[in-house]
Amino acid sequence: MSVSGALARRRSIRAFADRPVDPALVRDLIVRAGRAPSGGNLQPWHVDLVHGAAMARLKARMEARMADAPMGEGAEYAVYPADMAERFDARRKGVGRAMYAALGIGREDAARRREVFADNFRFFGAPMGLFVSVERGHGPPQWADCGMFLQSLMLLLVEAGLDSCPQEAWAIWPRTIGDFVSIPAERILFTGLAIGYRNEDAAVNRFAVDRADPGEWLTEHVE
Ligand SMILES: Cc1cc2nc3c(=O)[nH]c(=O)nc-3n(C[C@H](O)[C@H](O)[C@H](O)COP(=O)(O)O)c2cc1C
């Protein structure tokens, strides 16, 4: 598969097939994603991979935690800027609108919307997931490096016939996840990533996610 083919096929998958994933394969892809570039070659990503019995324990723990604290524990970083310009907010709302429309969930149905959000914490049914954490002293350049690592991994997963969903939603559970995978105090949980095979039939995997007109973000300087 070409890089273009992998880019075209990758999408955020929010319903996974009940099909096991070979841990050795994913471990190999994670190691290969470590070829991602990083400023100064710092390679600032830390990865905790969860599957097997550990995944079952994590899912059970999350059900208990969500029953205690449906809104989470409080994120340690702002997933979105407090004061977001209208065009960014419109893009964020746009993907939510498209997803809920595909699921046939109306604006007023807060309970079902909450349930869809809660599915993040079941890794959307994926048999595998990972968490990326970063040193607290590291700044935006190192977080950007983690993004390059993640995109490299997501494309390698597609090449191997697998799918994924990056999940910053996990940021609302820093203590539960920090405790579960033993993230030391000097690191901060950045994101989760669900890994598995897509459920081809699920409506949540089939809606179109538009991209902004490049004129909104691409400027060419020629003269
Ligand atoms: C760092 C990062 C975190 C994300 N967190 C979540 C999340 O918590 N839950 C979710 O359903 N989607 C999450 N997404 C998926 C985005 O909504 C998605 O990438 C975007 O809407 C574009 O759609 P696509 O990935 O299908 O092309 C995240 C994406 C990124 C890059």
The ligand as an SDF file (V2000), in Angstrom:
LIG
                    3D

 31 33  0  0  0  0  0  0  0  0999 V2000
   -4.8440   13.9130   19.0910 C   0  0  0  0  0  0  0  0  0  0  0  0
   -6.2320   13.5180   18.7040 C   0  0  0  0  0  0  0  0  0  0  0  0
   -7.1630   13.2360   19.6840 C   0  0  0  0  0  0  0  0  0  0  0  0
   -8.4560   12.8310   19.3570 C   0  0  0  0  0  0  0  0  0  0  0  0
   -9.3350   12.4930   20.3450 N   0  0  0  0  0  0  0  0  0  0  0  0
  -10.5260   11.9420   20.0270 C   0  0  0  0  0  0  0  0  0  0  0  0
  -11.3760   11.4320   21.0580 C   0  0  0  0  0  0  0  0  0  0  0  0
  -11.0820   11.5150   22.2300 O   0  0  0  0  0  0  0  0  0  0  0  0
  -12.5140   10.8110   20.6940 N   0  0  0  0  0  0  0  0  0  0  0  0
  -12.8840   10.6920   19.3830 C   0  0  0  0  0  0  0  0  0  0  0  0
  -13.9470   10.1100   19.1130 O   0  0  0  0  0  0  0  0  0  0  0  0
  -12.1100   11.1860   18.3780 N   0  0  0  0  0  0  0  0  0  0  0  0
  -10.9320   11.7830   18.6770 C   0  0  0  0  0  0  0  0  0  0  0  0
  -10.0930   12.2280   17.6820 N   0  0  0  0  0  0  0  0  0  0  0  0
  -10.4890   12.0520   16.2750 C   0  0  0  0  0  0  0  0  0  0  0  0
  -10.8400   13.3510   15.5710 C   0  0  0  0  0  0  0  0  0  0  0  0
  -12.1590   13.7190   15.8750 O   0  0  0  0  0  0  0  0  0  0  0  0
  -10.6390   13.0950   14.0640 C   0  0  0  0  0  0  0  0  0  0  0  0
   -9.2840   12.8650   13.7950 O   0  0  0  0  0  0  0  0  0  0  0  0
  -11.1240   14.2520   13.2010 C   0  0  0  0  0  0  0  0  0  0  0  0
  -12.4900   14.5010   13.3860 O   0  0  0  0  0  0  0  0  0  0  0  0
  -10.8470   13.9400   11.7150 C   0  0  0  0  0  0  0  0  0  0  0  0
  -11.4980   12.7270   11.3650 O   0  0  0  0  0  0  0  0  0  0  0  0
  -10.7290   11.4490   10.8300 P   0  0  0  0  0  0  0  0  0  0  0  0
   -9.6550   11.0840   11.8300 O   0  0  0  0  0  0  0  0  0  0  0  0
  -11.7800   10.3770   10.7300 O   0  0  0  0  0  0  0  0  0  0  0  0
  -10.1250   11.8120    9.5160 O   0  0  0  0  0  0  0  0  0  0  0  0
   -8.8220   12.7120   17.9950 C   0  0  0  0  0  0  0  0  0  0  0  0
   -7.8810   13.0210   17.0050 C   0  0  0  0  0  0  0  0  0  0  0  0
   -6.6110   13.4120   17.3570 C   0  0  0  0  0  0  0  0  0  0  0  0
   -5.6050   13.7080   16.2630 C   0  0  0  0  0  0  0  0  0  0  0  0
  1  2  1  0
  2  3  1  0
  2 30  2  0
  3  4  2  0
  4  5  1  0
  4 28  1  0
  5  6  2  0
  6  7  1  0
  6 13  1  0
  7  8  2  0
  7  9  1  0
  9 10  1  0
 10 11  2  0
 10 12  1  0
 12 13  2  0
 13 14  1  0
 14 15  1  0
 14 28  1  0
 15 16  1  0
 16 17  1  0
 16 18  1  0
 18 19  1  0
 18 20  1  0
 20 21  1  0
 20 22  1  0
 22 23  1  0
 23 24  1  0
 24 25  2  0
 24 26  1  0
 24 27  1  0
 28 29  2  0
 29 30  1  0
 30 31  1  0
M  END
$$$$
